[in-house]
Amino acid sequence: MKAIAGLSAIFVASSVLGVLAMQAADLGHVPWALNRASGLVAFALLSLSVITGLLISTKSSDGLMSRLFVFEMHQFLSVLSVVLIGVHIASLLFDEYLGFTALELVVPFLSPYQPLAMGVGVVGAWLCAITLASFWMRAQIGQKAWRMLHYATFAGYGASLWHGIAAGTDTRMAVVYWMYIGSLAVVAALTTLRISGYRKLMARAARASRTSPAARAAGE
Amino acid sequence: MAATRYQGMRLAISGLTAAAVVAGTAYFAGTVAPAAEAEGTPDVVDLAPATTTTVPATGTSAAPSATAQATATATPTKTKTTTTRRSRAS
């Protein structure tokens, strides 16, 4: 735990120093290009994270992959997607054309450029970060709160998708367009399966309680 | 246990992610939209200063420059502005 805290402190300190050092440099179009690339990769990773999460809850991957493996990948992809979201946001600090301030990048709807689409993106980033943090706070906040918080992933995913389509400049690229379509199709299909499975489970539980000896005795 | 078990997979995913970001950055940094496309997009950025070439009319006393000589026609004096445009939506 101490090692993780130490590494995190080193990472934050070196990031701050790096930001200060690079702000004076003329980076040309690189920050903007990095912003686009990291945003698209972050969305791909977020999609995979949501999909692996749904594979666990729907048990769709049982028999194909071990549940532990899917869970580990779900957690790792979530971490990686939030890291990439961080890169996506931080790269805008170095873009001279849009000239965002740090505050505009972390507080929703403060952006002078496309306030709604950018604001939704900031909300999505916060939701993803909060959901990720909940991985390690499960014991502290309890199973019920953790589950409720985990549902925020869907809002985070939806916000990220909307942000990508509305604020992104690459939606017209075939590979990006089909990534959005494919991701949405798989997530929607698995979510439908999840909801229908949950309803079936509830119906089975209700049926079982009606036919239980205790319930029959109460009816008589 | 699980952390060491899937270390190879994590490294592979991290490597692929880094490669995708680097390749994407290199691709986008090298992409410049054609001027015709940029004209139609709302977020067009003028990155290069407008260059002005004055083409003197034939028969004027001033000696035309090499560039003007190459492009001069029989038309009266006029100012031509060429602007290089780049688009964010490249």
Interface residues (C-beta under 8 A of the other chain):
Chain A: G28 H29 V30 W32 A33 L34 R36 A37 S38 L40 V41 A44 L45 L68 F69 E72 M73 F76 L77 L80 L84 V87 Y97 T169 D170 R172
Chain B: A2 A3 R5 Y6 M9 R10 I13 S14 T17 A20 V21 V22 A23 G24 T25 A26 Y27 F28 A29 D43 V45 R88 A89 S90
